[in-house]
Amino acid sequence: MMSPLPRAFAADSTTPVGFWKTIDDTSHQPRSIVKIWEENGQLSGKIVKIFYKEGESEKDLCTKCEGEDKDKPILGLTILHNLQEKTPTLWDRGTILDPETGKVYRAKLTLKNDGKTLDVRGFIGISLIGRTQTWERDTEK
């Protein structure tokens, strides 16, 4: 018989709030940990850990970013902004920053797999034209 999930994990499984492991599109290896939190009814998320590739370091800056994020350290950078709950498993009307390109996209998050995965979709214009990454809940935090 399986033991029940810890109470904190069970509560977290109904919301994107928590820690998420991003997966590199090419290598399919963990790339970073993003902390998502809720403030004033909106979700935000920042990079709290990076799994560095050769040649990268914690001193790397978002040189391709514009505005207030220009030349800020990637570690600690807020990449998710203003996501609003549309349904219990969907948050949208926000933005996501790609620190490798400096580009900002419209974003939506879809909680899946009983809260264990999060589909993060960045897009321009309409949601059909974009890209989705699946992030995994980081239960080690």
N, C-alpha and C positions, 0 to 999 in steps of 0.2 A: 504494500500500500504506500502510495506517495504521500509525503508529508505536505501539509498546506503551505502555500507561499507565505513568506513573512508579511506581516500586516502592512508595512510601509510599501512593499512592492505591489501588493494588491491595490492599495490606494492609488499609486502612481500609474497603474496600468490603464486607468480611465482618462488620462490626460497626457499631453506631450511634455508636461513639466518634468524635468529631471535631466539626466545625463545621457547623451547619445553618441555612439561610435559611428563616425562617418567612414565610408569605404571608398577607396580610390577606384575610379572607373576603369583604369587600365590594369593595374596590378591586382585588384580585388583584395588588397590588404588594408587593414585599418589605417586611416590617415590622420584623424583627429578625434578629440572628444569635445562635444558642444554641450554647454549647459543652457537649457531652456527654462525660462521663468515667466511667471505672469505678473503683470503690473498694470493696474487700472483697466482690467479686462482685456488686455492685449498681451500676446506672447512676444518675447524677444529671446535671442540666443547668442552666446559668445563662445569663441574658441578658448577652452581652458587647458587643453593639452594637445600637443602635436607629436605624431610619430614621424620623426624627421627622416628624410631621404638623404643619401650621400650628398654633401655640399650645402645642406641647409642647416640653419641654427636658430636658436631662440632669439637671435638678434635680427632675423629677417624682418623687413618692413614691407608694408603694402605700398610699394612704389608706383603701381599702376592705378591705385585708388585715386579718387578725386574728392574734393571738398575736405571735410573735417577728418576723414580717414586717411588722407594722403600722408604717406611716410610714417604711419603708426605701426607699432609692432603687430605682426599677425597674431601672435600669442596674446590673447586678451581682447581681440577685436570682436566687436558686436557685428554679427553677420545676418541675423534675422531681426526684422523690425515690424511692429504694428500688425501682427497676425491676429485676426478676430475670429471667434468661434462662430461657425455657421451651423454645424450640427455637432452632436457629441463626439464624432470622430473626424471632423473636418474643420480646419482653420484656414482662412484665406484673407485676401485683400491686404496682404503685407508684401514685404520685399526681402530678397536674399542677395547678399554680396558674395561674389566669387573673388577671394583675395588673390588668386593666381592671375586673373585677367583684369581685376579692378572693376568689372562690370556689375551693375545692379539689375536684378530681374524682379518681376512680379513673382509672388510665391504663394503656394498653398501647401499645407501639411495634412496628410491623411494617416490617422492612427490605424494600424492593422495588427493581425495576429495576436489578439488579446492584449494589445499594448506592448508587444515585444519588438515591433518594427514600426518605422515611421517613413512613409513615402514623402519625400521632399521634392516638390516640383517647382522648378524655376522656368519662367517663360516670358516671352515678349508678346504683348498684345493679348491674344487669346490662349487659353491653357493648352489647346491642341498643338501649338507650336512651341515646344520646349523640351526639357529633359527632366527625368525623374531619377533621383538616387534613393536607395533604401538604406536608412540608418537603423542600427541595432541599439536597443536600450542597453546602456552600460550598467550592469547590476553590481559592478565592483565599487561604485561610488557610495 
